[in-house]
Amino acid sequence: MGRKFGSQIGDAILNAVADGIEIFQYGCYKPGALMRYGLDNLKTLEAERERRRISASIRRLKKRQLLKETKKRQERAFRLTLLGEHYLKNKNQSPPPILPDGQKTIVSFDIPEQHRRARDALRKYLRDLGFQRLHWSVWCSDRDWLERLTDQIKNSKTDNWVSIIQGRIK
């Protein structure tokens, strides 16, 4: 099983890219450059091992579609994707309160096949928020995510195919 996403080094890379650092030559060859973005244990570890960890974290972030890579001459440049921006925004916010009396926030969707990327992005987003899958297109959480999800769904232009319900599951 792979590593749990949300590692300290992955968050430091996302924060560095969000702060405007595009060229990771310094980050890959001098991992101490990421210290100001939340990575605190680099001084104690060997640099070669850290370069491999940073490269692996960048691959995972690209695979999860949180970073996009472009090549400028012989240098690699990165930028946050829309999903990466939402991840950072939600990571820095406290989770909403738990709903009373066993109520749940339920998200049901039926996004057409030609919009597969939007559907997969919604699934990843719900998973990152801590939703549990009931069925392939039905997800639930015991927290009050209604306001944040409504904004996210309108921004992703999938509101015609997504329903958000708050209530009890029997």
Salt bridges, closest charged atoms under 4 A:
ASP11 OD2 - LYS91 NZ 3.27
GLU22 OE1 - LYS72 NZ 3.20
GLU48 OE1 - ARG51 NH2 2.83
GLU48 OE2 - ARG52 NE 3.71
GLU50 OE2 - ARG53 NH1 3.09
GLU69 OE1 - LYS62 NZ 2.39
GLU69 OE2 - ARG76 NE 2.97
GLU113 OE2 - ARG116 NH2 2.44
GLU113 OE1 - ARG119 NH2 3.18
ASP120 OD1 - ARG123 NH1 3.57
ASP128 OD1 - ARG64 NH2 2.63
